[in-house]
Amino acid sequence: MTWTELVAPWRYTPVRDRLHHSWGARMNTWLPLRHFAAATAAALALIGCSGSAGSPSASGSMSAAPGTPAPTPTTSVPSSPTAAPSASSQTPTAPTRTPNGTPPLGSWALQPLWPFTTLAQAEAWERSYRAGGHQPWHLDPDRTALSFTRDHLGFKEIDRVTSSKVSGRHARVGVAPTGPESGTAAVIHLVRFGTGPDAPWEVVGTDDTTFSLTTPAYGALVRSPLPTGGRVTGVDESIHVQVLQPSSDAPLGTSKCCTPAGGDNQPWKVTVPFSGASDPVLTVVASTGGHVASVERFTVTAVRTR
């Protein structure tokens, strides 16, 4: 037996899925570097196994249908907020890949941000859709992306799609506020939540270029107060940060308005206190604007409370 034949079964298999990443873009769904060594060892131990991660218990309810019609692309969790341990004290285990190679939502590699908080909720919607065509907008990535920005993030002025690309079980949708002078505010990354042709679309993050949110790390365990930060390119930027959860209409926390920033790829940071977290996954969103629209760019990341 040659050396190649001996080691071939143990060749490293990538643990995270980073399909169709745009040039120059930094996704807010990158695997945190501190988990990479543990993920590599776990992946080697899982060779020859198959399956998917189990879903956590359901919390919250399915969201209402978005109030805007389907757009036409223009260019194409428990009661105490301090109960969770710090991100640095926990190392999640590596997820088992689904048959198509995508890490399951709910693992540290892909966090379900919106509209469903658990796989059980997504499957409940599938049953209701099959029975009576309930809320068909969950099958449209463009409408799901716009509903995320308008209904979950509260950016009502963002009401058009600038780009839309679907590749397998992944979609990336660019959104922007009204007006010809307004460019793309963010590119939202969505993934099918579940299996089958009628699995709904779920927001898992954003693709970032000139405005990023790198602290806290994607999928990190957090508690209040929450240090946030990243990098920005621009002139006279005014950054506002909020902590949100799907089951609450109001933000759990918000930064004092607003943090001044600007320059070429310059760092920014602000600490945000929050309370009332009950959902397992929270959305941290940073936005900037004020030149031609109140929200001109935004970036989101996912954090966990348990």
TAVENNOR-V82731 format. One record per backbone hydrogen bond with DSSP energy under -1.0 kcal/mol. CO is the residue of the C=O (numbers start at 1). NH is the residue of the N-H. If there is no record, write none. Layout:
# TAVENNOR-V82731
((CO:NH) (CO:NH))
This chain:
# TAVENNOR-V82731
((2:6) (3:7) (4:8) (7:10) (8:11) (22:25) (26:208) (32:35) (33:36) (35:39) (36:40) (37:41) (38:42) (39:43) (40:44) (41:45) (42:46) (46:49) (80:83) (86:89) (87:90) (98:101) (102:98) (104:107) (110:106) (114:203) (118:122) (119:123) (120:124) (121:125) (122:126) (123:127) (124:128) (125:129) (126:130) (127:131) (128:132) (129:133) (135:138) (136:139) (137:140) (138:201) (140:144) (141:145) (142:146) (143:147) (144:148) (145:149) (146:150) (147:151) (147:152) (148:153) (149:155) (154:156) (155:158) (157:178) (160:176) (161:74) (163:174) (165:172) (167:170) (169:192) (170:167) (171:190) (172:165) (173:188) (174:162) (174:163) (175:185) (175:186) (176:160) (179:182) (185:298) (186:175) (187:207) (188:173) (189:204) (189:205) (190:171) (191:202) (196:199) (200:193) (202:191) (203:113) (205:189) (206:28) (208:26) (210:233) (215:229) (217:220) (220:304) (226:272) (228:270) (229:214) (229:215) (230:268) (231:212) (232:266) (234:263) (237:261) (239:259) (240:287) (241:255) (242:285) (243:252) (243:253) (244:283) (245:248) (252:275) (253:243) (259:239) (261:237) (263:234) (266:232) (268:230) (270:228) (272:226) (280:305) (282:303) (283:244) (284:301) (285:242) (286:299) (287:240) (288:296) (288:297) (293:290) (297:288) (299:286) (301:284) (302:219) (303:282) (304:222))
